[in-house]
Amino acid sequence: MYDYVIIGAGIVGLSVGRTISQQHPDARILILEKEDGLARHQTGRNSGVIHSGIYYKPGSLKARLAKKGNEEIISFCREKGITYKVSGKVIVATKEDELPLLENLYQRGLENGLSLQKLSKEELEEKEPHVQGLQAIYVPSTGIVDFKEVAEAFLQEIQNQGGEITYHAEVTGIQSYDDRVVIETTKRKISSKYMVNCAGLYSDRIAELAGVKTELRIVPFRGEYYEIATEKRDLVSGLVYPVPNPEFPFLGVHFTRKLDGRVLIGPNAVLSFKREGYTKSDFDLKDVLNTISYSGVWKLGVRHLKEGVKEMARSFSKELFLREVRRFYPQITGDDLIPAKAGVRAQALDRDGNLIDDFKIIQEKNMVHVLNAPSPAATASIEIGREIAHYIKGLHEL
């Protein structure tokens, strides 16, 4: 019997395993992953941004864990020799009606304890000479890294402590008893004292297998990116973000200079017809029925119809996507945009059509379920691991 079984070898699951192995060095730890390697989904397909925590509601888990997590990830990368860059980012207002929103965001960042700088048009040009904007906020703590490398380093630490990982092990059944959890997989049946569900896109289904009624549903949103052609890359010096729409939970089309010099633009955020649907043609009938049968999806659609239509239109029209890009960089043409790898965000939704804004973690008997951990989960992963360890400590005391 294992002491701890963790479902999911993304960066959150591996951080949990790392924290447990540090706190309980003699524990038997097993990580189950249905793919043939780690970080195959959200961790390996995100933009690689080390977030600051500016966007999140003061006092929320996201705000608290992102700020501390930013510092911890940078420290960890330094310790392990993982390449990263703290390049800072600018959040740019391109229209007059965005200026009050920019000011609100600045005040929120200050409430979250961040060091920020307001930029005039002239000061913005010094940071990003080619961007078109009226004013901006400079966020110096934002950076860039390959989170898959961080995840690999987490796994190495777990294995150094004797922890195990099993690939091609999809979970098919869970039975919880007073003294153990029995987990059935496509490879074998496993018993463990405790189980942690870090299954990302399938976290709600794993909870359901375990008999946990959450009243939440994971809705997959595909994030579609373009890459700027080589000859136009130098237009973007670092990280350039728009002022987010406070009524919509996504950050909008932004510009990310990667460590290798590539510049990504995106993402669009469109409803995916498959939980791991990385292309427009990906379709899974079970996933679609699971989505459209949930009342919250229809309520969400009505509430955000206008923004949803815009996102879908930009997904199918390069010209409309380009129009958004040219608000910031009028020098960019359609020929400069090259389709890039997409990602899918696992976003929890409640029955009232509310996209769950904060991280959502629950404990049930001898299990912990991470039910909502979208961005900035990679940034906050070390702190999320510690947070979940507190939940596990609570299980020990039951």
C-alpha positions in Angstrom: 0.0 0.0 0.0 1.1 3.5 -0.8 0.9 6.4 1.6 0.0 8.9 -1.1 -1.3 8.6 -4.7 -1.4 11.7 -6.8 -3.4 11.7 -10.0 -1.9 13.9 -12.7 1.7 14.6 -13.7 1.2 18.3 -14.5 3.1 20.9 -12.6 0.5 21.1 -9.8 0.5 17.3 -9.2 4.3 17.2 -9.2 4.6 20.1 -6.9 2.2 18.3 -4.5 4.4 15.2 -4.7 7.5 17.3 -4.1 6.1 19.0 -1.0 4.9 15.7 0.5 8.3 14.0 -0.2 10.0 16.9 1.6 7.6 16.8 4.6 7.4 13.0 4.8 10.7 11.7 3.4 9.8 8.1 4.3 6.4 8.1 2.7 5.6 5.9 -0.3 4.4 8.2 -3.0 3.0 7.3 -6.5 2.1 9.6 -9.3 -0.4 8.3 -11.9 -0.4 9.8 -15.4 -2.5 8.6 -18.3 -0.1 10.0 -20.9 3.3 8.7 -21.9 5.2 11.6 -20.2 4.7 14.5 -17.8 3.4 18.0 -18.5 1.6 17.0 -21.7 -1.4 19.4 -21.4 -1.8 22.7 -19.5 1.8 22.8 -18.1 3.5 22.0 -21.4 1.2 24.2 -23.6 1.0 27.5 -21.7 2.7 30.7 -22.6 5.5 30.2 -20.0 4.8 33.5 -18.2 5.8 33.8 -14.6 2.8 35.9 -13.4 3.0 38.7 -10.8 -0.5 38.4 -9.3 -1.7 41.8 -10.4 -5.1 40.7 -11.8 -6.5 38.7 -8.9 -9.0 39.7 -6.2 -7.1 40.9 -3.1 -7.2 38.3 -0.4 -8.0 35.4 -2.8 -5.9 32.3 -3.1 -4.8 33.3 -6.6 -3.5 36.7 -5.4 -1.7 35.3 -2.3 -0.2 32.2 -4.0 0.7 33.9 -7.2 2.8 36.7 -5.6 4.6 34.3 -3.3 4.8 31.7 -6.0 6.5 34.1 -8.4 9.3 34.5 -5.9 9.5 30.8 -5.2 9.6 29.8 -8.9 12.4 32.2 -9.6 14.4 31.0 -6.6 13.8 27.4 -7.6 15.0 28.0 -11.2 18.1 29.8 -9.9 18.9 26.9 -7.6 18.4 24.2 -10.3 20.1 26.1 -13.1 16.8 26.4 -15.1 16.9 29.2 -17.7 14.4 32.0 -17.0 14.2 35.7 -17.5 12.5 38.4 -15.4 11.7 40.7 -18.2 8.8 42.6 -16.7 5.7 43.4 -18.7 3.6 46.4 -19.7 -0.2 46.5 -19.6 -1.2 48.9 -22.2 -4.3 51.1 -22.7 -4.8 51.9 -26.4 -8.1 53.7 -26.0 -9.4 56.5 -23.7 -12.2 54.4 -22.2 -9.5 51.9 -21.0 -7.8 54.4 -18.8 -10.1 54.1 -15.8 -9.8 50.3 -16.0 -6.0 50.7 -16.1 -6.2 52.8 -13.0 -8.4 50.2 -11.2 -5.9 47.5 -12.1 -3.0 49.6 -10.8 -4.8 50.0 -7.4 -5.6 46.3 -7.3 -1.9 45.5 -7.9 -0.9 47.8 -5.0 -3.4 46.1 -2.8 -1.8 42.8 -3.7 1.5 44.1 -2.5 3.2 44.5 -5.9 5.8 47.0 -6.9 4.4 48.8 -10.0 5.1 51.8 -12.1 2.7 54.0 -14.1 4.0 54.8 -17.5 3.1 57.8 -19.6 3.0 57.5 -23.4 6.6 58.6 -23.6 7.8 56.3 -20.8 6.0 53.4 -22.5 7.9 54.1 -25.6 11.2 53.7 -23.7 10.1 50.2 -22.5 8.5 49.1 -25.8 9.5 51.5 -28.5 7.2 50.1 -31.2 4.0 49.6 -29.3 1.1 52.0 -29.7 -0.5 53.1 -26.5 -1.7 56.0 -24.4 -0.6 54.9 -20.9 0.6 51.7 -19.3 1.5 49.9 -16.1 4.9 48.4 -15.8 5.1 45.2 -13.8 8.7 44.4 -13.1 8.3 41.0 -11.4 6.8 39.2 -14.4 9.0 36.8 -16.2 9.3 33.9 -18.6 10.3 30.2 -18.2 9.7 26.8 -19.7 7.4 25.3 -17.0 8.0 21.8 -18.4 11.6 22.1 -17.2 10.3 23.1 -13.8 8.0 20.1 -13.7 10.8 17.8 -14.7 12.9 19.2 -11.8 10.0 18.6 -9.4 9.8 15.0 -10.6 13.5 14.5 -10.1 13.3 15.6 -6.5 10.4 13.2 -5.9 12.3 10.3 -7.4 15.4 11.2 -5.4 13.3 10.6 -2.3 12.1 7.3 -3.6 8.8 8.4 -5.1 7.4 6.6 -8.2 5.6 7.6 -11.4 3.5 5.4 -13.6 2.7 6.4 -17.2 -0.2 5.1 -19.4 -2.2 4.7 -16.2 -5.6 6.2 -16.7 -7.9 6.1 -13.7 -11.1 4.1 -14.3 -12.5 3.7 -10.8 -12.1 4.9 -7.2 -13.4 3.4 -4.0 -12.9 5.3 -0.7 -12.9 3.3 2.6 -12.2 4.5 6.1 -8.6 3.4 6.1 -7.7 3.5 2.4 -8.5 4.6 -1.2 -8.6 1.9 -3.9 -7.8 3.3 -7.3 -8.4 1.2 -10.5 -6.3 2.1 -13.5 -5.8 0.7 -17.0 -2.6 -0.9 -15.7 -3.5 -2.2 -12.2 -5.4 -1.7 -9.0 -3.7 0.4 -6.3 -4.4 1.0 -2.6 -3.3 4.2 -0.8 -3.9 5.8 2.6 -4.5 9.2 0.8 -5.3 10.4 -2.7 -4.8 13.8 -4.3 -6.7 14.6 -7.5 -4.7 17.0 -9.7 -6.2 15.8 -13.0 -6.6 19.2 -14.5 -9.0 18.9 -17.5 -10.5 15.7 -15.9 -10.5 16.8 -12.2 -14.3 16.9 -12.1 -14.6 13.4 -13.6 -12.1 12.0 -11.1 -14.0 13.6 -8.3 -17.2 12.0 -9.7 -15.5 8.6 -9.9 -14.7 9.0 -6.2 -18.3 9.7 -5.4 -17.8 13.4 -4.6 -20.6 15.8 -5.6 -19.0 19.1 -6.5 -21.7 21.0 -8.4 -18.9 22.2 -10.7 -18.1 21.3 -14.2 -14.8 21.6 -16.1 -15.4 23.5 -19.3 -12.5 23.4 -21.8 -11.4 26.6 -23.5 -8.9 26.4 -26.3 -6.3 29.1 -26.4 -5.1 29.7 -30.0 -1.8 31.4 -30.7 0.0 32.9 -33.6 3.7 33.5 -33.8 5.3 36.6 -35.3 7.4 36.0 -38.4 11.2 36.2 -37.7 11.7 39.6 -39.5 9.1 41.3 -37.2 10.1 39.7 -33.9 12.1 42.7 -32.8 9.0 44.9 -32.6 8.3 43.3 -29.2 10.9 43.7 -26.5 9.3 41.7 -23.7 5.8 41.1 -22.6 2.9 43.3 -23.7 -0.6 42.9 -22.4 -3.9 44.7 -23.0 -6.1 46.1 -20.3 -8.4 43.1 -19.5 -12.2 43.3 -19.7 -13.3 43.0 -16.0 -16.5 41.2 -17.1 -14.6 38.5 -19.0 -12.3 36.1 -17.2 -9.5 36.0 -19.9 -6.7 38.4 -20.4 -7.1 39.1 -24.1 -4.7 38.9 -26.9 -1.2 39.6 -25.6 2.4 39.4 -26.8 5.0 37.1 -25.2 8.7 37.1 -26.1 9.9 33.6 -25.4 13.4 32.6 -24.1 14.4 31.5 -27.6 13.4 34.9 -29.1 10.1 33.7 -30.6 7.1 36.0 -30.0 3.7 34.5 -29.4 0.5 36.4 -29.9 -2.7 35.2 -28.2 -4.6 33.5 -27.1 -8.1 33.5 -28.3 -10.3 31.8 -25.8 -12.9 29.6 -27.5 -15.1 26.8 -26.2 -13.4 23.5 -27.2 -15.5 20.5 -28.4 -13.0 18.1 -26.8 -11.3 18.4 -23.4 -8.0 17.9 -25.1 -9.1 19.6 -28.3 -6.0 21.5 -29.6 -7.3 22.0 -33.1 -10.6 23.5 -34.5 -11.5 20.1 -35.9 -11.1 18.1 -32.6 -14.4 16.7 -31.5 -15.5 14.2 -28.8 -19.2 13.5 -28.5 -19.0 12.6 -24.8 -17.2 15.8 -24.0 -19.7 17.9 -26.1 -22.7 16.3 -24.4 -21.0 16.7 -21.0 -20.7 20.4 -21.8 -24.0 21.3 -23.4 -26.0 19.3 -20.9 -24.8 21.5 -18.0 -27.1 24.4 -17.2 -24.2 26.6 -16.2 -22.9 26.6 -19.8 -26.1 28.1 -21.2 -26.2 30.7 -18.5 -22.6 31.6 -19.2 -23.3 31.8 -22.9 -26.1 34.3 -22.4 -24.1 36.4 -20.0 -21.0 36.6 -22.2 -22.6 36.2 -25.6 -21.0 39.3 -27.1 -17.5 38.5 -26.0 -17.9 34.8 -26.9 -18.9 35.7 -30.4 -15.9 38.0 -30.8 -13.5 35.3 -29.6 -15.1 32.7 -32.0 -14.9 35.2 -34.9 -11.2 35.9 -34.2 -10.7 32.1 -34.1 -12.0 31.7 -37.7 -10.9 35.0 -39.1 -7.3 35.9 -39.3 -8.3 39.4 -40.4 -10.3 40.0 -37.2 -7.4 38.6 -35.1 -5.0 40.9 -37.0 -7.3 43.9 -36.2 -6.8 43.3 -32.5 -3.0 42.9 -33.0 -2.8 46.1 -34.9 -4.3 48.1 -32.0 -0.8 47.6 -30.5 1.4 47.1 -33.4 0.1 48.6 -36.7 3.3 47.5 -38.4 2.2 43.9 -38.3 0.5 42.4 -41.4 -1.4 39.2 -42.0 1.7 37.7 -43.6 3.6 38.2 -40.3 1.3 35.9 -38.4 2.1 32.2 -38.3 -0.2 29.7 -36.6 1.4 28.3 -33.4 0.7 25.5 -30.9 -2.6 25.8 -29.0 -3.4 25.0 -25.4 -6.6 24.1 -23.5 -7.6 25.7 -20.2 -9.4 23.7 -17.7 -11.9 26.2 -16.3 -14.4 25.3 -13.6 -18.0 26.6 -14.0 -20.9 26.5 -11.5 -24.6 25.9 -12.2 -25.3 29.6 -12.2 -23.0 30.1 -15.1 -20.1 31.7 -13.1 -16.6 30.9 -14.1 -14.8 30.1 -10.9 -12.3 32.8 -10.5 -10.2 31.5 -7.6 -8.4 28.2 -7.1 -10.8 25.6 -5.8 -9.5 22.8 -3.5 -11.7 20.6 -1.4 -11.1 17.7 1.0 -13.4 14.7 1.3 -12.6 11.8 3.7 -9.1 10.7 2.8 -8.9 12.6 -0.5 -8.0 16.1 -1.7 -9.4 17.3 -5.0 -8.0 20.3 -6.9 -11.1 21.3 -8.9 -9.9 24.6 -10.4 -6.3 25.5 -11.0 -6.0 27.4 -14.3 -3.5 30.3 -14.8 -1.6 31.3 -12.7 -1.3 27.8 -11.3 2.1 27.2 -13.0 3.5 30.3 -11.4 1.9 29.5 -8.0 2.7 25.7 -8.2 5.2 25.6 -5.3 2.8 27.5 -3.1 -0.2 25.4 -4.3 1.8 22.3 -3.3 2.2 23.7 0.2 -1.4 24.7 0.4 -2.5 21.2 -0.5 -0.1 19.8 2.1 -2.2 21.8 4.7 -5.3 20.0 3.5 -3.5 16.7 3.7 -2.5 17.5 7.3 -6.2 18.1 8.0 -6.9 14.6 6.6 -4.4 13.1 9.0 -6.2 14.7 11.9 -9.7 13.4 10.9 
